[in-house]
Amino acid sequence: ETHGARALAVDVDASIVFISEDQRLLRTHWHGEPIATWGEGARVNMSTADSGPAVFELGDQPLRVRYGLLAAGWSGHVCIQSTIEHEQQCHVACYDRAGKRVFSGKCPRSIFTNHRPLVDAGGNVYVADTNVLEGSPAITVYRIDPSGRSVAWMGPRERGGLLGQEELMACTPNGTLFMLGHEGAMRRFGPDGRGQFV
C-alpha cells in the first residue's frame, strides 16, 4: 500500500495517514496495523475506482483523493491541499478524526505546488505557492482561517514582501512560521506575519 505513496502525515493520535499510489486515503496505527481512515475500528475494504475526486469535490469521510498533499496540524485536524489549480485556486479541506469536514477554503495559486500545507493550533492553514512563470521563483504564503477566509500572509521581495528563495516551511502551535532557503538563511515570522529575525 505504501509503495508509490504520494502524501504522508502523522496525526495527533500518532496514527499515520497517507495517500496511496492508487489515490486511496489510508490510515495505519503507528506500529503499521491498518485501521479505519476515519473514526474507530478496522479498515473497510474499498472498491477499485478509476480516479478519486479532486480536493474541491471532497465531502465528509473521503476515502480517495486526486492530486492532494496532507498535513496533520496542531489543531488536531487532518488537512488536504490540492496540488493543481482549479479555476486558478488552490483548495484546502480540513477534517476531524471522525472524518467530518470542519472547514474548507481556497486561495489564489499558480499552476501547481509541492509545498505541504501547515496548520497551527488555531486551525489556520498556511499554503505556500511558488510562481515560476515570471522569471525566478516568487513565493507567496497564504493563510486560510477556519471560516475559509484567505489572505496573502507573506509575499516575495519582488512585490514588496520579505520572502526570497525560502521554500521550506515549518509552523509552531501559535502560528509562528520558520522559512528556510537553499543557501541556509532562515527567517522567523511571528503570528502577526511580521519578520522577527533573518
C-alpha positions in Angstrom: 0.0 0.0 0.0 2.8 2.4 0.7 4.7 1.7 -2.5 4.4 4.8 -4.6 2.6 6.8 -1.8 2.0 10.4 -2.7 1.5 12.1 0.6 2.2 11.4 4.3 1.3 12.8 7.7 1.3 11.7 11.3 -1.9 12.6 13.2 -2.0 13.9 16.8 -3.0 10.3 18.0 0.2 9.0 16.3 -1.7 7.3 13.6 -0.2 7.6 10.1 -2.3 8.9 7.2 -1.2 8.7 3.6 -2.4 8.8 0.0 -1.6 5.7 -1.9 -0.5 5.5 -5.5 -4.0 4.5 -6.5 -5.4 7.6 -4.7 -6.8 5.9 -1.6 -6.7 7.9 1.6 -5.5 5.3 4.2 -4.6 5.2 7.9 -2.5 2.8 9.9 -1.7 2.5 13.6 1.8 3.8 14.5 3.0 0.2 14.5 1.7 -0.5 11.0 -1.7 -2.1 11.5 -4.3 -0.9 9.0 -7.2 0.9 10.8 -10.2 2.9 9.7 -9.3 6.1 7.9 -12.0 7.9 9.9 -13.4 7.1 13.3 -12.5 3.9 15.1 -12.2 0.3 14.2 -10.8 -1.8 11.4 -10.2 -0.6 7.9 -13.1 -1.1 5.4 -12.1 -2.6 2.0 -12.5 -0.1 -0.8 -13.7 -0.9 -4.3 -11.3 -0.2 -7.1 -12.1 3.1 -8.8 -10.6 4.8 -11.8 -9.9 8.1 -10.1 -10.5 9.8 -6.8 -12.2 13.2 -6.5 -10.2 16.5 -6.5 -9.9 18.3 -3.2 -12.6 20.9 -4.1 -15.0 17.9 -4.6 -14.5 16.2 -1.3 -17.3 15.8 1.3 -17.3 14.1 4.7 -15.2 11.0 5.3 -13.3 10.9 1.9 -11.6 7.6 1.1 -10.0 8.7 -2.2 -8.4 12.0 -3.3 -6.7 13.0 -6.5 -3.7 15.4 -6.5 -3.6 16.1 -2.8 -1.0 16.8 -0.1 -1.6 16.1 3.6 -0.9 17.9 6.8 -1.8 16.9 10.4 -2.0 20.1 12.3 -1.6 21.3 15.9 -5.3 21.9 15.8 -6.0 18.1 15.7 -7.3 18.3 12.1 -6.0 16.5 9.0 -5.9 18.9 6.1 -5.8 18.0 2.4 -4.4 20.6 -0.1 -4.7 20.4 -3.8 -1.5 20.2 -5.8 -3.0 21.5 -9.0 -5.1 24.6 -9.6 -8.8 24.6 -10.3 -10.1 27.9 -11.7 -6.8 29.4 -10.6 -7.4 28.5 -7.0 -5.7 26.1 -4.5 -8.3 24.2 -2.5 -7.9 23.0 1.1 -10.3 20.8 3.1 -9.8 20.0 6.9 -11.2 17.1 8.8 -11.7 16.0 12.4 -10.8 12.4 13.5 -14.3 11.2 12.7 -14.0 12.4 9.1 -16.3 15.4 9.3 -15.2 18.3 7.1 -14.8 21.1 9.6 -14.0 23.7 7.0 -12.7 24.2 3.5 -11.2 27.2 1.8 -9.2 28.3 -1.2 -6.5 30.8 -2.2 -5.0 32.1 -5.4 -2.3 30.0 -6.9 -0.1 29.4 -9.9 -0.2 26.2 -11.9 0.9 23.7 -9.2 2.8 23.4 -5.9 4.5 20.6 -4.0 4.7 22.5 -0.7 2.8 20.7 2.1 0.3 22.9 4.0 0.9 23.8 7.6 -1.8 24.1 10.4 -1.4 25.9 13.7 -3.3 25.2 16.9 -6.0 27.8 16.0 -6.8 25.8 12.8 -5.3 28.4 10.4 -3.8 26.7 7.3 -0.7 28.1 5.6 -0.2 27.4 1.9 3.0 28.3 0.1 2.6 29.0 -3.6 5.7 29.3 -5.9 5.1 31.2 -9.1 7.7 30.0 -11.6 6.2 31.7 -14.6 7.6 35.2 -14.1 11.4 34.5 -14.1 12.9 33.5 -10.8 10.5 31.6 -8.4 8.4 34.0 -6.3 6.9 32.5 -3.1 3.7 33.8 -1.5 2.3 32.3 1.7 -1.5 32.4 2.1 -3.3 32.0 5.4 -6.7 30.4 5.4 -8.6 30.7 8.6 -11.2 28.3 10.0 -14.0 30.4 8.4 -12.5 29.7 5.0 -11.3 33.3 4.5 -7.9 33.5 2.7 -5.4 36.4 2.9 -1.9 36.8 1.3 0.1 36.4 4.6 3.6 36.9 3.3 4.9 37.8 -0.2 8.1 37.9 -2.2 10.6 40.7 -2.2 9.9 41.4 -5.8 6.4 42.5 -4.8 7.3 44.4 -1.6 7.3 41.4 0.7 10.0 39.8 2.8 10.4 36.4 1.2 13.4 35.4 -1.0 14.0 31.8 -2.0 12.8 30.2 1.2 11.0 27.1 0.1 11.0 25.1 3.3 8.4 26.0 5.9 7.5 24.9 9.5 4.9 26.1 11.9 4.6 26.3 15.7 1.3 26.0 17.6 0.9 29.8 17.9 1.3 30.4 14.2 5.0 31.4 14.2 6.4 30.4 10.8 10.0 29.4 10.0 11.2 29.7 6.4 14.5 28.1 5.2 16.2 28.8 1.9 18.7 26.9 -0.2 21.6 29.0 1.0 20.9 28.2 4.6 19.2 31.5 5.5 16.3 31.0 8.0 13.7 33.6 8.7 11.1 33.6 11.5 7.8 35.3 11.2 5.5 35.9 14.2 1.8 35.0 14.5 1.1 38.5 13.1 3.1 37.8 10.0 5.9 40.2 10.9 9.6 39.2 10.5 11.3 38.5 13.8 14.8 37.5 12.6 16.7 36.8 9.4 
